[in-house]
């Protein structure tokens, strides 16, 4: 199944704050988790943390929950509009030096989402709502044959 991915992170190249996966099937449950951000950039403190809407967990628990969420899918494909989202999702699959989550395979797709903006989200800069908006934007574009 395809999952639309969005993350929030602490400034350009910064640490992961939240990760969301929204399945193509709108009836399937989404994935949304957050990590603590102890020293946010001013922009993150103003725009991301107020709309986080999740209790932060530790990175190892995030990896475990991500493995559980994707575990029954034989070939999940995570679709993002920004390379750093993919990098953060891939890093979240590393549980220890030389160890990763036990998923058979995971695909990543960097899409051309030109015309998409997080302002289209019901709650901009919240990874879950941004992932929903990305899914809706891309699926509508696919339906129109663009």
C-alpha positions in Angstrom: 0.0 0.0 0.0 1.1 3.6 -0.5 1.5 5.8 2.5 1.8 9.6 2.3 4.6 10.8 4.5 5.3 14.1 6.3 7.7 15.0 9.0 8.4 18.0 11.1 12.0 18.6 12.2 13.9 21.2 14.1 15.1 23.6 11.4 16.9 22.7 8.2 18.8 19.5 8.7 17.5 19.3 12.3 16.3 16.5 14.5 13.0 14.8 13.9 10.1 16.1 15.8 7.1 14.2 14.4 6.4 11.7 11.7 3.1 10.9 10.0 2.0 8.2 7.5 -1.4 8.5 6.0 -2.5 5.5 3.9 -3.9 5.8 0.5 -7.0 4.0 1.8 -8.7 6.7 3.8 -10.4 4.0 5.9 -7.1 2.6 7.1 -5.6 4.0 10.3 -2.9 6.6 10.1 0.4 6.7 12.0 1.4 9.8 13.9 4.1 10.0 16.6 6.3 12.8 18.0 9.7 13.1 19.7 10.7 15.6 22.3 12.3 18.8 21.0 14.2 20.4 23.9 15.9 23.2 22.0 13.6 24.3 19.2 14.5 26.9 16.7 12.4 30.1 17.0 10.3 29.2 13.9 9.7 25.6 15.2 8.7 27.0 18.6 6.2 29.4 17.0 4.8 27.2 14.2 5.3 23.5 14.9 5.2 22.8 18.7 1.9 24.6 19.3 0.2 22.3 16.8 2.1 19.1 17.7 -1.0 17.3 19.2 1.0 14.3 20.4 2.7 13.2 23.5 6.4 12.8 22.7 7.9 9.3 23.0 11.5 8.2 22.8 13.2 7.3 19.4 13.4 3.6 20.2 9.6 3.5 20.9 9.0 5.4 17.6 10.9 2.8 15.7 9.0 0.0 17.4 5.6 1.6 16.7 6.6 2.2 13.1 7.6 -1.4 12.7 4.3 -2.5 14.2 2.3 -0.1 12.0 3.9 -1.2 8.7 4.6 -4.9 9.7 1.6 -6.5 8.1 2.1 -4.7 4.8 4.3 -6.9 2.4 5.6 -3.8 0.6 4.8 -0.4 2.0 5.7 2.5 -0.2 6.3 5.8 1.6 5.6 8.9 -0.6 7.0 12.3 0.3 7.3 15.6 -1.4 10.6 16.5 0.3 13.8 14.5 0.5 14.4 15.2 4.2 11.0 13.5 5.1 12.4 10.3 3.5 15.7 10.7 5.3 13.9 11.1 8.7 11.6 8.1 8.0 14.6 5.9 7.0 16.5 7.0 10.1 13.5 6.1 12.3 13.9 2.5 11.0 17.4 2.3 12.6 17.0 0.9 16.2 20.7 0.5 17.2 24.1 0.3 15.6 23.8 -2.3 12.8 20.2 -3.0 13.6 17.0 -1.9 11.9 13.3 -2.6 12.2 12.3 -6.0 10.9 10.4 -5.1 7.8 10.8 -7.3 4.8 11.0 -4.3 2.4 10.0 -0.7 2.3 9.9 1.6 -0.7 10.4 5.3 -0.8 9.1 7.6 -3.5 10.0 11.3 -3.9 7.1 12.8 -5.8 6.7 15.8 -7.9 4.2 17.8 -5.8 4.7 21.1 -7.4 1.7 23.3 -6.6 1.3 21.7 -3.2 1.8 23.9 -0.1 1.4 23.1 3.6 -1.1 26.0 3.7 -3.5 23.5 2.1 -3.4 21.5 5.3 -6.2 21.8 7.9 -3.4 22.4 10.5 -0.3 23.6 8.7 3.0 22.3 10.1 1.4 19.4 11.9 2.8 16.3 10.2 -0.4 14.3 10.3 -2.5 17.1 8.7 0.2 17.9 6.2 0.3 14.2 5.2 -3.5 14.1 4.7 -3.3 17.3 2.6 -0.4 15.8 0.5 -2.4 12.5 0.0 -5.5 14.4 -1.1 -3.5 16.7 -3.4 -1.7 13.8 -5.1 -4.7 11.5 -5.4 -6.8 14.3 -6.9 -4.0 15.0 -9.4 -3.8 11.3 -10.3 -7.6 11.1 -10.8 -7.4 14.1 -13.2 -4.6 12.2 -15.1 -1.9 14.8 -14.5 
